[in-house]
């Protein structure tokens, strides 16, 4: 049964629009847990702040992903500059082409390899845990 606004008792409100800010928060639905500020779900309070290898690799892949997005924006700026120039020249695009083999291709390779390895290791771990 749905509760309508007319069914709510707001007579005890103290002029704050019917919300009692001093009341405890409502209970969460099943399957959820309340977390504090600065903590993540599942974190233990006895954590010493050291990251595991998997967390470090995940962080590296996230940084690499955003670096590749920045390279894409740089490439797009080069294309816009080239389209706007009457001589079809672009300093930005020339810099991108220069950085492509030694900076951008390895970053893309790292991201693709890391994603494949992380996915495969997660799949293998789930299969091994499923056998228990």
Secondary structure, DSSP 8 states (H G I E B T S, - for coil): ----GGGS--TT--SSTT--TTS------TT-----TT--TT--TT--S---HHHHHHHHHHHHHHHHHHHHHHHHHHHHHHHH-TT---HHHHHHHHHIIIIIHHHHHHHHHHHHHHHHHHHHHHHHHHT-
